Amino acid sequence: MAFKDIKYRNAKPKAKPYKLGDGDGLYLLINPNGSKWWRYRYTFAGKEKGLSFGVYPATTLEAARKKRTEARELLADGIDPSIARKEEKAEKTNTFRHVASEWLGKVSHTWVKDHADKTRRTLEKDLYPFLGDKSVNKIVQADILAALHKMESRGVVAQRACRLCSQIFRFAVASGMATHDPSFALKDVLRKRQSTHFPAITEPKDVAILLRAIHSYPGTLVVQSALKLLPMFFVRPGELRNAEWSEVDFDAKIWAIPGERMKLKLPHIVPLSRQAIDILKTVHEVTGNGKYVFPSHRSDAKPISDNAFYVALNSMGYAGTMTPHGFRALSRTILDEVLQFPAHLIEHQLAHAVKDVNGRSYNRTSHIEERKKMMQVWADYLDGLKAGARIIPFKKAA
């Protein structure tokens, strides 16, 4: 006959551990230190095995008996309760959210900050609400499609999110947390992204108008200065937004961007023209005591947002015709077709993967003197456009 709860509650420790049985394999183990543990002993496939049901009284007699009943039901169905518990624990720890977080921890250190932030936003906003708490080994295609179709209903192309899912599931398979990638082939049922370039203005006469609009932009000094430098530097918007004062050398007249912030993970040098130095020194009077050259107005601990450039350009009437990234195309086109600089200088200053005749990648200081001259000529040319100087037409195609 099973003891009543008072027996377990009043059980005192002894010099050695001892048991108080409750029947059908359940017993309370009382240790010399006074701790009391519920244990369940059973036989499966001819072997004697055991399970712990928790500490008494946190796990009550009623709760321990319920666990015993559940274990006996599994045994009656030919299932080992120990294996079932491990599988249940794995389902709780191998959720999509947990696996995605582990995957991010292993790969995100190789990414530029903007890409890492965008990936986390996609997970938090679009994938976790549908998949976050599900076990990766039990997620099916329909679960993923529900998340992706929700994105498409907002007009968002979900191809990138689908690739993100596939990367996470492949990591789960490689780590033994899943058996397959259920997102495989889903890209074929999703709306395709139109192959387009970033909108950009490349005609010199139109660039002149744009430069005047930037010069007259009524926003903050920080945003206006960053806008003035975008066409002058033709770096990626995220590289400019995250510029730090420690990277700017006024004496050497360079801005040295560390490799971890660059797309190719290679350090990059931007020669500073006279005009760029004037702009940076003006900003330095306002933000020079902080970390970022262009800090957010909300917090000096963060740079201006990616949206700051878009808002400024849109407010100037350039929505759909010019983007922050478009300044790279603007610079490349005019430097090549109007000013006729060598392609390898332009490509290197764009931080593209340029190689020499022996197939070796140029390092960050390659052709630095020529690039310094090019950047000064470019800044002078932009000044001329803004001031209304004679516009040099594109060279005729051969």
C-alpha positions as CSV (number, residue, x, y, z in Angstrom):
1,M,0.0,0.0,0.0
2,A,1.3,3.5,-0.9
3,F,2.4,5.7,1.9
4,K,0.5,8.9,2.5
5,D,2.2,12.3,1.8
6,I,2.9,12.8,5.5
7,K,5.3,9.8,5.5
8,Y,7.5,11.4,2.9
9,R,7.3,14.9,4.5
10,N,8.4,13.5,7.9
11,A,11.1,11.2,6.6
12,K,14.4,12.1,8.3
13,P,17.9,11.7,6.8
14,K,20.1,8.9,8.0
15,A,23.8,8.1,7.9
16,K,23.2,6.4,4.5
17,P,20.7,7.0,1.7
18,Y,17.5,5.0,2.0
19,K,14.3,4.5,0.0
20,L,10.6,4.9,0.8
21,G,8.7,3.0,-1.9
22,D,5.4,4.1,-3.3
23,G,4.6,1.1,-5.5
24,D,4.9,0.2,-9.2
25,G,8.6,1.3,-9.3
26,L,8.2,4.7,-7.7
27,Y,10.2,5.6,-4.6
28,L,11.6,8.5,-2.7
29,L,15.3,8.5,-2.1
30,I,16.3,10.3,1.1
31,N,20.0,11.4,1.2
32,P,22.2,12.0,4.3
33,N,22.2,15.8,3.5
34,G,18.4,15.8,3.8
35,S,17.6,16.1,0.1
36,K,14.7,14.0,-1.2
37,W,14.5,12.8,-4.8
38,W,11.7,11.0,-6.6
39,R,13.0,8.0,-8.6
40,Y,11.3,5.5,-10.9
41,R,12.8,2.1,-11.6
42,Y,11.6,0.0,-14.6
43,T,12.7,-2.7,-16.9
44,F,12.9,-2.3,-20.7
45,A,14.2,-4.8,-23.2
46,G,15.4,-7.0,-20.3
47,K,17.5,-4.2,-18.7
48,E,16.8,-2.4,-15.5
49,K,16.7,1.3,-15.9
50,G,15.8,4.4,-13.9
51,L,14.4,7.9,-14.2
52,S,14.5,11.0,-11.9
53,F,11.1,12.7,-11.4
54,G,12.4,15.7,-9.4
55,V,13.0,16.9,-5.9
56,Y,10.4,16.6,-3.1
57,P,8.5,18.6,-2.1
58,A,8.9,20.9,-5.2
59,T,7.6,17.8,-7.1
60,T,4.6,16.7,-5.1
61,L,3.5,13.1,-4.4
62,E,0.6,13.6,-6.8
63,A,3.0,15.0,-9.6
64,A,5.4,12.1,-9.1
65,R,2.6,9.5,-9.3
66,K,1.3,11.2,-12.5
67,K,4.8,10.9,-14.1
68,R,4.9,7.3,-13.1
69,T,1.6,6.7,-14.8
70,E,2.8,8.4,-18.0
71,A,6.0,6.3,-17.9
72,R,4.0,3.1,-17.5
73,E,1.8,4.0,-20.5
74,L,4.9,4.5,-22.6
75,L,6.2,1.1,-21.6
76,A,2.9,-0.5,-22.5
77,D,3.3,1.0,-26.0
78,G,6.8,-0.4,-26.2
79,I,8.5,3.0,-25.7
80,D,11.5,3.5,-23.4
81,P,10.6,6.5,-21.1
82,S,14.2,7.5,-20.9
83,I,14.5,7.8,-24.7
84,A,11.1,9.6,-24.9
85,R,12.4,12.2,-22.3
86,K,15.6,12.8,-24.3
87,E,13.6,13.4,-27.4
88,E,11.2,15.7,-25.7
89,K,14.1,17.7,-24.2
90,A,15.7,17.9,-27.7
91,E,12.4,19.3,-29.1
92,K,12.4,22.1,-26.5
93,T,16.1,23.1,-27.0
94,N,16.3,22.5,-30.8
95,T,13.7,25.1,-31.7
96,F,14.1,27.2,-34.8
97,R,14.9,30.2,-32.6
98,H,17.5,28.4,-30.7
99,V,19.2,26.9,-33.8
100,A,19.1,30.2,-35.7
101,S,20.7,32.0,-32.7
102,E,23.4,29.4,-32.6
103,W,24.0,29.6,-36.3
104,L,24.2,33.4,-36.1
105,G,26.8,33.2,-33.4
106,K,29.0,31.1,-35.7
107,V,28.7,33.0,-38.9
108,S,27.7,36.7,-38.2
109,H,31.2,37.7,-37.2
110,T,32.2,37.5,-40.8
111,W,29.4,39.9,-42.0
112,V,29.3,43.6,-42.3
113,K,27.1,45.2,-39.6
114,D,24.3,46.2,-41.9
115,H,23.9,42.7,-43.3
116,A,23.9,41.2,-39.7
117,D,21.3,43.7,-38.6
118,K,19.1,43.0,-41.6
119,T,19.3,39.3,-41.0
120,R,18.2,39.6,-37.4
121,R,15.3,41.9,-38.4
122,T,14.1,39.3,-40.9
123,L,14.3,36.6,-38.2
124,E,12.5,38.6,-35.5
125,K,9.8,40.2,-37.7
126,D,9.1,37.5,-40.3
127,L,10.3,34.1,-39.3
128,Y,10.2,33.7,-35.5
129,P,6.5,34.5,-35.2
130,F,5.7,31.4,-37.4
131,L,8.7,29.1,-36.7
132,G,10.5,30.3,-33.6
133,D,9.1,27.9,-31.0
134,K,8.8,24.9,-33.3
135,S,11.4,22.1,-33.3
136,V,13.5,22.2,-36.4
137,N,13.0,18.5,-36.9
138,K,9.2,18.9,-37.0
139,I,8.9,22.0,-39.2
140,V,7.4,21.2,-42.5
141,Q,7.2,23.1,-45.8
142,A,3.7,24.4,-45.0
143,D,5.0,26.1,-41.9
144,I,7.7,27.9,-43.8
145,L,5.4,28.8,-46.7
146,A,3.0,30.4,-44.2
147,A,5.7,32.8,-43.0
148,L,7.0,33.5,-46.6
149,H,3.5,34.1,-48.0
150,K,2.8,36.5,-45.1
151,M,5.8,38.5,-46.3
152,E,4.6,38.5,-49.9
153,S,1.2,39.7,-48.8
154,R,3.0,42.9,-47.6
155,G,4.6,43.2,-51.0
156,V,8.0,41.9,-49.8
157,V,9.9,39.5,-52.0
158,A,10.5,36.5,-49.7
159,Q,13.3,34.8,-51.7
160,R,16.0,36.1,-49.4
161,A,14.1,34.9,-46.3
162,C,13.8,31.5,-47.9
163,R,17.5,31.3,-48.5
164,L,18.0,32.3,-44.8
165,C,15.8,29.4,-43.7
166,S,17.8,27.0,-45.9
167,Q,21.0,28.1,-44.3
168,I,19.7,27.6,-40.8
169,F,18.2,24.2,-41.6
170,R,21.5,23.0,-43.3
171,F,23.3,24.1,-40.2
172,A,20.8,22.1,-38.1
173,V,21.3,19.0,-40.3
174,A,25.1,19.3,-40.0
175,S,24.8,19.6,-36.2
176,G,22.6,16.6,-35.9
177,M,19.5,18.6,-34.8
178,A,17.5,18.0,-37.9
179,T,17.3,15.3,-40.6
180,H,16.6,17.5,-43.7
181,D,16.0,21.0,-45.0
182,P,12.2,21.5,-45.6
183,S,12.8,24.8,-47.3
184,F,14.6,23.1,-50.2
185,A,12.9,23.9,-53.5
186,L,10.4,26.4,-52.0
187,K,12.0,29.2,-53.9
188,D,10.3,27.9,-57.0
189,V,6.9,28.7,-55.6
190,L,7.8,32.2,-54.5
191,R,7.5,35.5,-56.4
192,K,10.7,36.3,-58.2
193,R,12.6,39.5,-57.5
194,Q,12.8,41.7,-60.6
195,S,16.4,42.1,-61.8
196,T,17.0,45.8,-61.4
197,H,19.9,48.1,-60.4
198,F,19.8,50.7,-57.7
199,P,18.1,53.8,-59.2
200,A,20.9,56.3,-60.0
201,I,21.4,59.6,-61.8
202,T,24.4,59.5,-64.1
203,E,23.9,62.4,-66.5
204,P,26.2,65.3,-65.5
205,K,23.5,68.0,-66.0
206,D,21.2,66.0,-63.7
207,V,24.0,65.4,-61.2
208,A,24.5,69.1,-61.0
209,I,20.9,69.7,-59.9
210,L,21.2,66.9,-57.3
211,L,24.4,68.4,-55.8
212,R,22.7,71.8,-55.5
213,A,19.7,70.1,-53.8
214,I,22.1,68.4,-51.3
215,H,23.9,71.7,-50.7
216,S,20.6,73.3,-49.8
217,Y,19.2,70.4,-47.8
218,P,17.7,71.9,-44.6
219,G,18.4,68.9,-42.4
220,T,20.9,68.6,-39.5
221,L,24.6,69.3,-40.1
222,V,25.4,65.6,-39.5
223,V,23.0,64.3,-42.2
224,Q,23.8,67.1,-44.7
225,S,27.6,66.5,-44.3
226,A,27.1,62.8,-44.8
227,L,25.1,63.5,-48.0
228,K,27.8,65.8,-49.3
229,L,30.4,63.1,-48.8
230,L,28.4,60.2,-50.4
231,P,29.1,61.3,-54.0
232,M,32.6,62.5,-53.1
233,F,33.6,59.1,-51.5
234,F,31.3,56.7,-53.4
235,V,31.6,54.1,-50.6
236,R,28.7,52.0,-49.6
237,P,26.1,53.9,-47.5
238,G,26.7,51.6,-44.5
239,E,30.4,52.2,-44.6
240,L,30.0,55.9,-44.5
241,R,27.2,55.9,-41.8
242,N,29.5,53.8,-39.5
243,A,32.6,55.9,-40.0
244,E,34.5,56.5,-36.7
245,W,36.8,59.4,-35.9
246,S,39.6,57.0,-35.0
247,E,39.7,56.0,-38.7
248,V,40.2,59.6,-40.0
249,D,43.7,60.9,-40.3
250,F,43.7,64.6,-41.2
251,D,47.5,64.7,-41.5
252,A,47.8,61.8,-43.9
253,K,44.6,62.9,-45.6
254,I,43.0,59.5,-45.6
255,W,40.0,57.6,-44.1
256,A,41.1,54.1,-43.3
257,I,38.1,51.7,-43.1
258,P,38.9,48.4,-41.2
259,G,38.3,45.2,-43.0
260,E,35.5,44.0,-40.7
261,R,33.2,46.8,-41.9
262,M,33.9,46.1,-45.6
263,K,31.9,43.8,-47.9
264,L,35.1,41.9,-49.0
265,K,36.5,41.9,-45.4
266,L,39.6,43.8,-46.6
267,P,40.8,47.1,-45.2
268,H,40.1,50.1,-47.5
269,I,41.6,53.5,-47.9
270,V,39.6,56.6,-49.0
271,P,41.9,59.5,-49.9
272,L,40.6,62.8,-48.6
273,S,40.3,65.7,-51.0
274,R,40.5,69.3,-49.8
275,Q,36.7,69.5,-50.0
276,A,36.2,66.3,-48.0
277,I,38.6,67.6,-45.3
278,D,36.8,70.9,-45.0
279,I,33.4,69.0,-44.5
280,L,34.9,66.6,-42.0
281,K,36.6,69.3,-39.9
282,T,33.3,71.2,-39.8
283,V,31.5,68.1,-38.5
284,H,34.4,67.4,-36.1
285,E,33.6,70.6,-34.2
286,V,30.1,69.1,-33.4
287,T,30.7,65.3,-33.1
288,G,34.5,65.1,-32.6
289,N,34.3,64.1,-28.9
290,G,32.3,61.0,-29.8
291,K,33.0,57.7,-31.5
292,Y,31.0,58.2,-34.7
293,V,31.6,60.9,-37.3
294,F,27.8,60.9,-38.0
295,P,26.1,60.0,-34.8
296,S,22.3,59.5,-34.4
297,H,20.5,62.5,-33.0
298,R,18.9,60.1,-30.5
299,S,22.1,58.6,-29.2
300,D,25.8,59.4,-29.7
301,A,26.4,55.7,-29.1
302,K,24.9,54.8,-32.5
303,P,25.4,56.2,-36.1
304,I,22.7,57.7,-38.2
305,S,20.3,55.1,-39.5
306,D,20.2,53.7,-43.0
307,N,16.9,55.4,-43.4
308,A,18.3,58.9,-42.9
309,F,19.7,59.0,-46.4
310,Y,16.5,57.7,-48.0
311,V,14.4,60.3,-46.1
312,A,16.7,63.1,-47.2
313,L,16.7,62.1,-50.9
314,N,13.0,61.5,-50.9
315,S,12.3,64.9,-49.3
316,M,14.4,66.5,-52.1
317,G,12.1,64.8,-54.7
318,Y,14.4,61.9,-55.6
319,A,12.2,59.0,-54.5
320,G,12.5,56.2,-57.1
321,T,15.2,58.0,-59.1
322,M,18.2,58.1,-56.7
323,T,19.2,55.9,-53.8
324,P,22.2,56.2,-51.4
325,H,23.8,53.2,-53.1
326,G,23.2,54.9,-56.5
327,F,26.1,57.4,-55.9
328,R,28.5,54.5,-56.6
329,A,27.0,54.1,-60.1
330,L,27.1,57.9,-60.5
331,S,30.8,58.1,-59.7
332,R,31.8,55.0,-61.7
333,T,30.0,56.2,-64.8
334,I,31.3,59.8,-64.9
335,L,34.9,58.9,-63.8
336,D,35.0,56.4,-66.7
337,E,33.0,58.0,-69.5
338,V,33.6,61.7,-68.8
339,L,36.9,62.0,-66.9
340,Q,38.2,58.8,-68.5
341,F,40.2,57.5,-65.5
342,P,41.6,54.0,-65.8
343,A,39.0,51.3,-64.9
344,H,41.3,49.6,-62.4
345,L,41.7,52.8,-60.3
346,I,37.9,53.3,-60.3
347,E,37.2,49.7,-59.4
348,H,39.8,49.7,-56.6
349,Q,38.4,52.9,-55.1
350,L,34.9,51.3,-55.2
351,A,36.4,48.5,-53.1
352,H,35.7,45.9,-55.7
353,A,37.8,42.7,-56.1
354,V,40.4,44.0,-58.5
355,K,43.3,41.8,-59.5
356,D,46.7,42.5,-61.2
357,V,48.1,40.8,-64.3
358,N,49.3,37.9,-62.1
359,G,45.9,37.3,-60.6
360,R,46.8,38.8,-57.2
361,S,44.4,41.1,-55.4
362,Y,45.6,44.6,-55.1
363,N,46.1,45.6,-51.4
364,R,44.6,48.7,-49.9
365,T,47.6,50.9,-50.8
366,S,47.8,49.9,-54.4
367,H,48.1,52.9,-56.7
368,I,47.4,55.1,-53.7
369,E,49.1,58.2,-55.2
370,E,47.1,57.9,-58.4
371,R,43.9,57.4,-56.4
372,K,44.7,60.5,-54.4
373,K,44.9,62.5,-57.6
374,M,41.8,60.9,-58.9
375,M,39.8,61.7,-55.8
376,Q,40.9,65.4,-55.9
377,V,40.0,65.7,-59.6
378,W,36.7,64.1,-58.8
379,A,35.9,66.5,-55.9
380,D,36.9,69.5,-58.1
381,Y,34.7,68.2,-60.9
382,L,31.7,67.9,-58.5
383,D,32.3,71.5,-57.3
384,G,32.3,72.6,-60.9
385,L,29.0,70.9,-61.6
386,K,27.4,72.4,-58.5
387,A,28.6,75.9,-59.4
388,G,27.3,75.5,-62.9
389,A,30.5,75.0,-64.8
390,R,30.5,73.8,-68.4
391,I,29.3,70.2,-68.4
392,I,31.5,67.7,-70.3
393,P,29.4,65.4,-72.4
394,F,29.8,61.6,-72.4
395,K,32.4,60.4,-74.9
396,K,30.9,58.8,-77.9
397,A,30.7,55.0,-78.1
398,A,33.2,53.5,-80.6
